[in-house]
Amino acid sequence: MPINRLLPYQFEELAGLCKSSGLILFSGPMGSGKTTTMYQLAEKIQRQRTILTIEDPVEIYNTNFIQLQVNDKANMTYAELLKVGLRHHPDIFIIGEIRDELTADAAIRAAMSGHLILSTVHARNAAGTIKRLENLGVSRSDLKESLQAVSYQRLIETTQGSNGVLFDLLSGQNLKNIFDGTDNQKIPLERWHKNLAECVKNNIITLETASRYQ
């Protein structure tokens, strides 16, 4: 199901980051379209590449992907299915959620071994996803080596009466600044405010709507 993107160039930037291996993390409230975004990115860059998804449950069925479903009772956890999935030699993994230390470790190892990993993490903003991975036992050095980008997204009401996705992206120098400790808590907020202001300027959302999502 297509999602309206309030600033389409953000999705194109994400797609460009997906052309190389590494870990790309997605966060945002439940129902904000994170899984749809990951599937659309994978479809955009597929080009004969093998894509394997691991979800609990499978949310979007796609006959072009190898899809595995978590079953904790049968010990088919995210971490175990990642091991199974590697036997299929996929180029791209979509992991529904990194929610424990074993899954975090397996995802990092897969990203560092030449795979592209797209996954979600519960966090309140883009920068918070990095802290979340550290809380799950991932070392900062491994994150610096494997993390390509972080994306936080929200569904926001547009002036046309529909909803659209707005992203906050962390990549390149912005990520480096966080790892080097030169970023601060004000910078992500300023970046998000700038995105909202651009949407208001282009009459995509109202000023009142922007104020609600500040």
SVG drawing of the C-alpha trace seen along z (x, -y; Angstrom):
<svg xmlns="http://www.w3.org/2000/svg" viewBox="-10 -29 45 55">
<polyline fill="none" stroke="black" stroke-width="0.4" points="0.0,0.0 1.7,-3.3 2.3,-5.9 2.2,-9.6 5.6,-11.1 5.4,-14.8 9.0,-15.5 9.7,-12.9 13.4,-13.6 13.7,-12.0 12.7,-8.6 15.1,-9.0 17.9,-9.7 17.0,-6.6 16.9,-4.6 20.4,-5.8 21.7,-4.7 20.2,-1.2 22.5,-0.6 25.3,0.5 25.5,3.0 25.0,2.1 22.2,1.5 19.4,-1.0 17.1,-1.4 13.6,-2.8 11.6,-4.1 8.3,-5.9 5.0,-5.3 2.9,-2.2 1.0,-2.6 3.3,-5.2 4.1,-2.9 7.6,-1.7 7.1,1.8 5.6,0.3 8.6,-2.0 11.0,0.9 9.1,3.0 9.0,0.1 12.7,-0.6 13.5,3.1 11.2,3.2 12.8,0.1 16.4,1.4 15.6,5.1 17.2,5.6 17.6,9.4 18.7,9.3 17.4,11.9 15.3,10.3 14.3,12.2 11.9,10.9 11.5,12.0 8.4,10.7 6.0,11.3 3.6,11.6 4.2,11.1 2.4,7.8 2.7,7.5 2.8,10.6 5.1,10.3 5.8,13.2 9.1,11.7 10.5,12.0 11.4,15.1 9.2,14.5 9.7,16.2 7.4,15.7 8.5,15.7 7.2,18.5 8.6,18.3 6.9,21.5 8.8,23.4 12.0,21.5 11.8,19.7 12.8,16.4 14.2,13.4 17.7,14.4 17.2,18.1 15.5,17.2 18.3,14.8 20.7,17.8 18.3,19.9 17.9,17.0 21.7,16.7 21.6,20.2 19.5,18.6 22.3,16.2 20.0,13.1 21.3,9.7 18.8,7.9 17.1,8.7 14.0,7.0 13.7,7.7 10.4,6.7 11.9,5.6 15.1,5.7 13.8,6.2 16.5,8.3 20.2,8.7 20.4,11.9 18.6,10.3 20.6,7.1 23.9,9.1 22.7,11.2 21.6,8.2 24.9,6.4 26.9,9.4 24.9,9.8 25.3,6.1 29.1,6.4 29.3,9.4 28.1,7.6 24.3,7.7 21.8,4.8 19.7,5.0 16.4,3.0 14.8,3.2 12.7,1.3 13.6,0.3 11.4,-1.2 12.7,-4.8 11.2,-8.2 13.4,-9.9 16.2,-9.1 19.0,-9.6 17.3,-7.5 17.6,-4.4 21.4,-4.4 21.0,-4.5 18.5,-1.7 21.0,0.6 23.6,-0.2 21.2,0.8 20.8,4.1 24.5,4.7 25.8,3.5 29.2,1.8 29.6,-1.7 32.5,-0.6 30.3,2.0 27.6,-0.5 30.0,-3.0 31.2,-0.2 27.8,1.1 25.1,-1.6 24.3,-3.3 21.4,-5.4 18.6,-6.0 15.1,-7.1 12.3,-8.3 8.9,-8.8 5.5,-10.1 2.1,-10.0 0.9,-13.6 -2.3,-15.1 -2.0,-17.1 -4.0,-20.0 -5.6,-17.6 -7.2,-15.6 -5.0,-12.6 -2.0,-11.4 1.6,-11.5 4.9,-10.4 7.5,-12.8 11.0,-11.5 13.9,-12.6 17.0,-11.1 20.4,-10.5 23.3,-9.6 26.7,-10.6 28.1,-13.6 25.1,-13.7 25.8,-10.1 29.5,-10.8 28.7,-13.8 26.7,-11.6 29.4,-9.0 32.0,-11.7 29.9,-13.3 29.7,-16.6 25.9,-16.4 23.5,-17.5 19.9,-17.2 18.9,-20.4 20.1,-19.4 17.6,-16.6 14.7,-18.9 15.9,-21.7 16.1,-19.3 12.6,-18.1 11.3,-21.7 13.0,-22.5 11.2,-19.6 7.8,-20.8 8.5,-24.4 9.3,-23.2 6.0,-21.4 4.1,-24.5 5.9,-26.7 4.9,-24.3 1.3,-24.2 1.6,-20.5 0.5,-20.8 -1.1,-23.7 0.8,-25.8 -1.6,-24.4 -0.7,-20.8 3.0,-21.6 2.6,-23.0 1.0,-19.7 4.0,-17.7 6.7,-20.0"/>
</svg>
